[in-house]
């Protein structure tokens, strides 16, 4: 893993660490208000669509109305993702036991990799120290990275995902007192410019079933919790490095 910890070879999402200026508070409140108003409109669309569907309209009309209702639901889900990716999600960092959290993370990784048809290797050091994080948001962050890795590995014949969780001093400098996650997956080689684009909102190379906000969300959540997230692609492997602060 020594090669994985070479920070110079990673593209980090440091540009997604949001400041706490009054200007940001203004745009945050505007975005939250806009999403709230939009959700009210979507709720009306869903409600009336459901009422019309109950009246058994002709098949052609029913199909169109049902599509409208489903689209309104998907737009509501997108709104939730946008708020998180924009840094509007509430984050409460506190001491978290990784030893308690990791079984759930491993089970989720197995589920995502099985669904994608790729192999998984999961290795975590024992007796890891507590880290400072919001447990719910950290889980969301890791799920985004694992899902991204599984889907990336699925594009390569015989692709696989490997996850390593290392104690302080094994990857990061011992003086930094950080626990490090390395999530690797088989993939075509990507340039640093392409990796940087993946952190951009609504940018991606996947199907329309994806919002293009997964890595943006992961980068913003990492910044909100005092973590550092980087990506690297070399020799047919993409590596995500998430460095977590140990609880003080």
Backbone torsions as a table, in degrees:
resi	resn	phi	psi	omega
1	UNK	NA	-4.5	-176.9
2	UNK	-60.0	-38.4	-180.0
3	UNK	-65.9	-34.3	179.4
4	UNK	-63.0	-28.7	-174.9
5	UNK	-87.6	8.4	176.5
6	UNK	-75.6	96.8	-172.9
7	UNK	-61.9	-27.3	-177.5
8	UNK	-65.2	-20.3	-177.6
9	UNK	-92.3	-0.7	-177.9
10	UNK	-103.2	148.8	169.8
11	UNK	-99.8	114.5	-175.6
12	UNK	-95.5	151.8	-178.6
13	UNK	-89.4	35.3	-177.2
14	UNK	-62.7	-26.3	-179.8
15	UNK	-70.5	-9.7	178.7
16	UNK	-96.8	5.2	174.0
17	UNK	-77.6	112.9	-172.3
18	UNK	-84.2	140.9	177.2
19	UNK	-79.8	176.0	-178.0
20	UNK	-116.3	34.0	-176.3
21	UNK	-75.0	158.1	175.0
22	UNK	-57.1	-31.7	178.9
23	UNK	-62.8	-42.3	178.1
24	UNK	-63.4	-40.6	178.3
25	UNK	-59.4	-37.6	179.6
26	UNK	-64.0	-51.9	-177.9
27	UNK	-66.7	-30.9	176.8
28	UNK	-63.5	-44.6	-179.8
29	UNK	-68.0	-36.9	177.3
30	UNK	-63.3	-45.1	-178.9
31	UNK	-65.6	-42.5	178.6
32	UNK	-62.0	-41.2	178.3
33	UNK	-66.0	-41.7	178.9
34	UNK	-61.3	-45.6	179.1
35	UNK	-62.0	-40.2	180.0
36	UNK	-61.9	-46.9	179.4
37	UNK	-64.3	-39.8	179.6
38	UNK	-64.2	-40.7	179.6
39	UNK	-65.3	-34.4	176.1
40	UNK	-61.2	-43.5	179.0
41	UNK	-64.0	-43.4	179.6
42	UNK	-64.5	-34.9	178.3
43	UNK	-63.0	-39.7	177.7
44	UNK	-64.7	-43.7	179.2
45	UNK	-60.3	-46.2	-179.8
46	UNK	-64.0	-42.2	-177.4
47	UNK	-63.3	-49.3	-179.1
48	UNK	-69.6	-33.8	176.3
49	UNK	-61.3	-42.1	179.7
50	UNK	-64.7	-40.3	179.0
51	UNK	-63.4	-43.0	-180.0
52	UNK	-64.6	-40.0	-179.9
53	UNK	-63.6	-30.9	-179.8
54	UNK	-68.6	-21.7	-178.4
55	UNK	-86.4	7.0	177.2
56	UNK	54.7	64.7	176.6
57	UNK	-70.9	170.0	176.2
58	UNK	-54.8	153.2	-173.6
59	UNK	-55.3	-42.5	-177.5
60	UNK	-65.0	-40.4	179.1
61	UNK	-70.8	-41.2	-179.3
62	UNK	-58.9	-41.6	-179.2
63	UNK	-63.5	-41.7	179.8
64	UNK	-66.5	-41.2	-179.3
65	UNK	-67.6	-40.4	179.5
66	UNK	-63.3	-39.1	177.5
67	UNK	-64.2	-39.1	178.6
68	UNK	-64.1	-42.5	179.7
69	UNK	-64.4	-43.2	178.9
70	UNK	-64.9	-40.2	180.0
71	UNK	-64.2	-37.9	177.5
72	UNK	-63.5	-39.8	177.3
73	UNK	-64.5	-42.0	178.8
74	UNK	-65.6	-37.3	178.1
75	UNK	-65.2	-35.5	176.3
76	UNK	-64.3	-40.3	177.2
77	UNK	-65.4	-39.8	178.1
78	UNK	-61.2	-38.7	179.5
79	UNK	-59.1	-41.1	178.8
80	UNK	-63.3	-41.7	-179.5
81	UNK	-65.8	-40.4	-179.7
82	UNK	-61.6	-43.0	-179.7
83	UNK	-60.5	-41.8	178.7
84	UNK	-67.3	-44.4	-178.8
85	UNK	-65.8	-24.7	179.9
86	UNK	-89.6	2.4	178.7
87	UNK	81.5	19.7	-179.2
88	UNK	-91.4	-5.3	-179.5
89	UNK	-75.1	142.5	176.8
90	UNK	-73.0	128.9	179.7
91	UNK	-125.0	120.7	178.8
92	UNK	-118.9	98.2	-178.9
93	UNK	-77.4	135.8	178.0
94	UNK	-153.8	166.6	178.5
95	UNK	-61.2	127.6	-178.3
96	UNK	-124.1	136.5	176.6
97	UNK	-86.7	111.3	176.4
98	UNK	-66.5	-31.7	-179.9
99	UNK	-61.1	-30.9	177.4
100	UNK	-83.0	-32.0	-175.2
101	UNK	-81.9	-31.9	-171.5
102	UNK	-61.6	-36.3	177.4
103	UNK	-57.9	-38.7	177.7
104	UNK	-67.4	-41.3	179.4
105	UNK	-63.9	-42.4	179.3
106	UNK	-64.2	-42.5	179.3
107	UNK	-63.0	-40.4	178.4
108	UNK	-65.5	-40.9	178.9
109	UNK	-62.0	-41.7	178.1
110	UNK	-62.8	-41.9	180.0
111	UNK	-62.4	-46.6	-178.5
112	UNK	-66.1	-40.9	-178.5
113	UNK	-71.1	-37.7	176.7
114	UNK	-63.1	-43.2	179.1
115	UNK	-63.1	-33.2	-179.5
116	UNK	-86.7	-8.8	179.5
117	UNK	75.9	32.7	-179.9
118	UNK	-124.2	155.4	179.9
119	UNK	-78.9	154.7	-179.7
120	UNK	-130.5	135.1	167.9
121	UNK	-117.7	128.6	-177.8
122	UNK	-129.8	120.1	179.6
123	UNK	-133.0	126.6	178.5
124	UNK	-132.4	136.2	176.6
125	UNK	-63.8	151.8	178.9
126	UNK	-87.0	157.1	176.1
127	UNK	53.6	48.6	176.3
128	UNK	-70.9	146.9	178.8
129	UNK	-72.5	162.7	174.7
130	UNK	-66.4	146.0	177.2
131	UNK	-116.0	162.8	178.3
132	UNK	-95.2	116.3	-176.5
133	UNK	-167.2	164.7	166.8
134	UNK	-91.9	115.6	-173.2
135	UNK	-56.9	-42.9	-179.1
136	UNK	-66.3	-45.5	-178.2
137	UNK	-70.1	-35.7	177.2
138	UNK	-63.5	-40.4	177.8
139	UNK	-62.3	-43.5	177.7
140	UNK	-59.1	-44.0	-178.6
141	UNK	-61.2	-49.5	-177.9
142	UNK	-65.9	-37.0	178.2
143	UNK	-63.1	-40.0	177.4
144	UNK	-60.9	-44.6	-178.9
145	UNK	-67.5	-40.9	-179.7
146	UNK	-67.4	-43.6	178.6
147	UNK	-61.5	-42.1	178.8
148	UNK	-62.9	-41.5	-180.0
149	UNK	-66.4	-43.3	-179.2
150	UNK	-64.0	-42.8	180.0
151	UNK	-68.2	-35.5	177.0
152	UNK	-66.8	-42.4	-179.6
153	UNK	-65.6	-30.1	-178.2
154	UNK	-67.4	-16.1	179.9
155	UNK	-84.6	-5.1	-177.2
156	UNK	-116.3	129.4	177.5
157	UNK	-55.4	129.7	-179.2
158	UNK	69.5	21.4	-177.4
159	UNK	-63.0	153.0	178.5
160	UNK	-147.7	164.7	177.8
161	UNK	-122.7	138.8	176.5
162	UNK	-130.4	131.1	-179.6
163	UNK	-122.5	127.6	176.9
164	UNK	-124.9	134.2	177.0
165	UNK	-118.0	115.9	-170.6
166	UNK	-112.8	145.1	-179.4
167	UNK	-77.1	168.3	178.8
168	UNK	-55.0	138.4	176.1
169	UNK	90.9	-11.5	-178.6
170	UNK	-89.7	-30.9	176.5
171	UNK	-120.8	-62.7	174.3
172	UNK	-71.6	160.2	176.4
173	UNK	-60.6	137.9	-176.0
174	UNK	-56.8	-32.6	-177.7
175	UNK	-68.8	-19.5	-179.4
176	UNK	-81.2	-19.8	176.3
177	UNK	53.1	64.4	-177.4
178	UNK	-132.5	146.8	172.4
179	UNK	-95.8	139.4	-173.5
180	UNK	-121.1	129.7	171.6
181	UNK	-99.9	131.4	170.0
182	UNK	-119.7	119.4	179.8
183	UNK	-117.2	110.0	-174.9
184	UNK	-112.3	146.5	175.8
185	UNK	-146.6	148.9	173.8
186	UNK	-62.2	141.4	-179.3
187	UNK	-169.6	160.4	168.3
188	UNK	-64.6	153.8	178.4
189	UNK	-69.1	139.5	-179.6
190	UNK	-121.0	146.1	177.5
191	UNK	-81.2	158.7	175.3
192	UNK	-55.7	-34.5	179.1
193	UNK	-65.3	-41.0	177.9
194	UNK	-65.1	-41.0	179.7
195	UNK	-63.2	-42.5	179.1
196	UNK	-60.6	-37.5	178.7
197	UNK	-65.0	-32.2	-179.1
198	UNK	-63.6	-25.4	177.6
199	UNK	-77.6	-13.7	-177.8
200	UNK	-75.6	142.9	-179.4
201	UNK	-63.5	136.0	177.1
202	UNK	64.4	18.5	176.5
203	UNK	-108.7	135.1	178.3
204	UNK	-176.8	170.3	179.6
205	UNK	-117.5	24.8	-178.8
206	UNK	-105.0	-177.8	-175.6
207	UNK	-72.6	174.1	179.2
208	UNK	-69.2	-7.4	175.4
209	UNK	-71.2	-13.2	180.0
210	UNK	-105.1	147.0	-178.7
211	UNK	-83.8	-18.8	-175.7
212	UNK	77.9	26.7	-177.8
213	UNK	-123.3	2.3	-174.3
214	UNK	-59.7	-54.0	-178.1
215	UNK	-74.0	-28.9	173.3
216	UNK	-62.5	-47.3	178.5
217	UNK	-59.1	-45.7	-179.4
218	UNK	-61.5	-43.2	-178.7
219	UNK	-65.7	-41.7	179.9
220	UNK	-67.2	-45.6	178.8
221	UNK	-61.5	-39.9	178.0
222	UNK	-60.2	-45.9	179.6
223	UNK	-63.1	-38.2	-179.7
224	UNK	-66.7	-25.1	-178.1
225	UNK	-104.2	12.0	178.2
226	UNK	71.8	24.8	178.1
227	UNK	-101.0	171.4	177.1
228	UNK	-130.7	130.5	-177.4
229	UNK	-120.2	128.9	177.1
230	UNK	-134.7	156.9	177.7
231	UNK	-128.3	147.9	176.5
232	UNK	-145.8	146.7	175.9
233	UNK	-131.4	124.0	179.1
234	UNK	-159.8	140.7	174.5
235	UNK	50.7	45.3	175.6
236	UNK	75.1	17.8	179.7
237	UNK	-135.6	130.7	171.5
238	UNK	-102.9	132.7	-177.8
239	UNK	-122.2	128.1	170.6
240	UNK	-102.5	128.8	180.0
241	UNK	-115.9	114.7	176.7
242	UNK	-112.8	118.3	-177.3
243	UNK	-107.4	120.1	-172.3
244	UNK	-110.5	134.5	178.8
245	UNK	-73.3	137.1	174.9
246	UNK	-72.0	142.5	-179.8
247	UNK	-63.8	133.6	-179.2
248	UNK	-75.4	NA	NA
